[in-house]
């Protein structure tokens, strides 16, 4: 029997409730952060025009006060050598909002802003000359609110609503907006080559089915095409579980009832505990009874740093996740 799918917003709310609230109580408000002295070290070649869902955005001159609001936008900007003056901590990492997978660090801590709801007065107080919101809801209302400040807003690309911007598109958009196209291309090529090497080193991944599951404080679920976690596995040669994929609707997440955890069986099952301890999921008798789990062909991403880097879906986070997870997948398949 096909599992009933909720509307896109409910599915997204389930994921965000797990990632944003249960993990660390990330609020929609903002913090004052450190002293506001940061300036961008943007590139050249301006003016530049960036194509987004809401039309072409022209940036006339090199921005000096960049605000990064989209999911992982800040760490991508940092990877390109630009320090935002305001950021959103989507993964509730805390502190300056940077996980251990980000090598670059701020010289001046940015102001922490909200995630789904941004305080426009606080944002305006930063005097931004560029707003990055490349991985976000894609709502016209959000875009129009941010545009009220009269500065360029680089939003999501066409077809990437509901946080579905790929790491490639995110890197391309931000690289263009910051005048760092050459640096962005190098980061892109380096990560693509890293994926290719991992896939070549592990031919056992090719055409191997994988079910990418999640356990939140409220429910079980699985990811489908369009989500960065699925794309990650596909770039290694895996195929998303056809059983799970058949449940897909318009969202990147499908709910799985606790009584139907057998739907998570595949050649490899990967589990993300989101906002819960790993053993809350692994102690479940129905989880233990999944054939792939019984056979030892499962990986539980119990280290929050690894799962958050994976979930960041940024060029930086994915590189870190490759280093950590590929050996886990290989060991699980080897039995």
PyMOL commands that set and color helices and strands:
alter all, ss='L'
color gray80, all
select helices_A, chain A and resi 8-22+73-79+120-124+140-147+167-177+181-201+203-205+228-235+242-245+258-264+278-282+285-288+291-294+304-312+315-334
alter helices_A, ss='H'
color red, helices_A
select strands_A, chain A and resi 48-52+55-59+66-68+86-88+111-113+130-132+152-154+209-215+220-223+239-240+253-256+268-273+298-300
alter strands_A, ss='S'
color yellow, strands_A
deselect
rebuild
show_as cartoon
